[in-house]
Amino acid sequence: MIDSPFVIAGRTFASRLIIGTGKYSSHAVMARAHEASGADMVTVAVRRVNVSDRSRESLLDYIDTNRMFILPNTAGCYTADEAIRTARLGREAGLSNWVKLEVIGDERTLFPDNEAVIEATQVLVREGFVVLPYTNDDPIACRKLQDAGAAAVMPLGAPIGSGLGIQNPNNIRIIREFARVPVIVDAGVGTASDAAIAMELGADGVLMNTAIAGAEDPVAMATAMKHAVLAGRLAHLAGRIPRKMYATASSPIEGMVGR
Amino acid sequence: MAESFDSTKAGAFDSVGPKPETKKAKVQITLNGEPFEIEQPLSVVALLDQLEIDARRVAVEHNLAIIKRQRFPEVIVNDGDSVEIVNFVGGG
């Protein structure tokens, strides 16, 4: 079974697993986890340089930018203006005009402010950005983002860092059915089966950070996630059996000894 | 007749000795949200140099305007200016 390539805005990615660079115990552990995951795109945040403490290691020293595509995010932004400003800075600091657009609506849940995300998407698309917006499992919000020119839509599975898995599988399936751009489940993945489920629902990719960085053994979990995304994708393409309420025997009825 | 010299009077010593040089005011800016002082107005590239920051790995905002890297040598940071220097850090 040959899969179609994973393409976003005309760029092909070898891996359908996208991972973050945050919350690792060290940059060295992060680099090993990246390697184990097989990912070829990672997200980064845009923050002030610590001007008084120059001894800190640079994140980019631990990422091979020839092999790894850097996707700056607008994490921590609570208004469209903040996110637009951060996106522009990220473009200037980096190597591309791609941005993972986040506009957060609430500090505890980190749920997206869809109205602001849509507004910021419109502005950034006009400025030539490739926008990958973080949104929720609302097919209408996803449609509006797509209409605004988003290069993909990234509905959350569950709140960021919650590890709750895919809270609304049917919505994710519907989003994939309606969307004309890639659908990447972003946020809430906790363990391998969550990633596999996202892919089985038809997602084109999965984005995660905490599930790997926060695991007891991030390198092992990164490996697990690599396999989970591959397994889930293959299972989706293989065409699963329908769910039935009762049993259908797997072995023949005829030829039973003693009957 | 010479005026009597009263050392208790204000300005008594004003004409005595060499004139002190006018003290050069240092340049006060806001850097990454905090007050910061530089000796004199500096170009962005000179400021980054002084801070030992690699210009290729950062984005710079000067008075809320993003400065393109090729303009780092020509944009001057003056007294009262605000500068933001950002880079990539770990994130999800």
Boltz contact constraints between the chains, C-beta under 6 A:
constraints:
  - contact:
      token1: [A, 20]
      token2: [B, 92]
      max_distance: 6.0
  - contact:
      token1: [A, 21]
      token2: [B, 90]
      max_distance: 6.0
  - contact:
      token1: [A, 22]
      token2: [B, 90]
      max_distance: 6.0
  - contact:
      token1: [A, 22]
      token2: [B, 91]
      max_distance: 6.0
  - contact:
      token1: [A, 22]
      token2: [B, 92]
      max_distance: 6.0
  - contact:
      token1: [A, 43]
      token2: [B, 91]
      max_distance: 6.0
  - contact:
      token1: [A, 43]
      token2: [B, 92]
      max_distance: 6.0
  - contact:
      token1: [A, 44]
      token2: [B, 88]
      max_distance: 6.0
  - contact:
      token1: [A, 44]
      token2: [B, 91]
      max_distance: 6.0
  - contact:
      token1: [A, 45]
      token2: [B, 89]
      max_distance: 6.0
  - contact:
      token1: [A, 45]
      token2: [B, 91]
      max_distance: 6.0
  - contact:
      token1: [A, 46]
      token2: [B, 86]
      max_distance: 6.0
  - contact:
      token1: [A, 47]
      token2: [B, 89]
      max_distance: 6.0
  - contact:
      token1: [A, 48]
      token2: [B, 32]
      max_distance: 6.0
  - contact:
      token1: [A, 48]
      token2: [B, 86]
      max_distance: 6.0
  - contact:
      token1: [A, 49]
      token2: [B, 53]
      max_distance: 6.0
  - contact:
      token1: [A, 49]
      token2: [B, 85]
      max_distance: 6.0
  - contact:
      token1: [A, 49]
      token2: [B, 87]
      max_distance: 6.0
  - contact:
      token1: [A, 51]
      token2: [B, 32]
      max_distance: 6.0
  - contact:
      token1: [A, 51]
      token2: [B, 51]
      max_distance: 6.0
  - contact:
      token1: [A, 54]
      token2: [B, 52]
      max_distance: 6.0
  - contact:
      token1: [A, 59]
      token2: [B, 88]
      max_distance: 6.0
  - contact:
      token1: [A, 59]
      token2: [B, 89]
      max_distance: 6.0
  - contact:
      token1: [A, 59]
      token2: [B, 90]
      max_distance: 6.0
  - contact:
      token1: [A, 73]
      token2: [B, 91]
      max_distance: 6.0
  - contact:
      token1: [A, 75]
      token2: [B, 91]
      max_distance: 6.0
  - contact:
      token1: [A, 88]
      token2: [B, 66]
      max_distance: 6.0
  - contact:
      token1: [A, 89]
      token2: [B, 59]
      max_distance: 6.0
  - contact:
      token1: [A, 89]
      token2: [B, 86]
      max_distance: 6.0
  - contact:
      token1: [A, 92]
      token2: [B, 59]
      max_distance: 6.0
  - contact:
      token1: [A, 92]
      token2: [B, 66]
      max_distance: 6.0
  - contact:
      token1: [A, 93]
      token2: [B, 58]
      max_distance: 6.0
  - contact:
      token1: [A, 93]
      token2: [B, 59]
      max_distance: 6.0
  - contact:
      token1: [A, 93]
      token2: [B, 87]
      max_distance: 6.0
  - contact:
      token1: [A, 209]
      token2: [B, 92]
      max_distance: 6.0
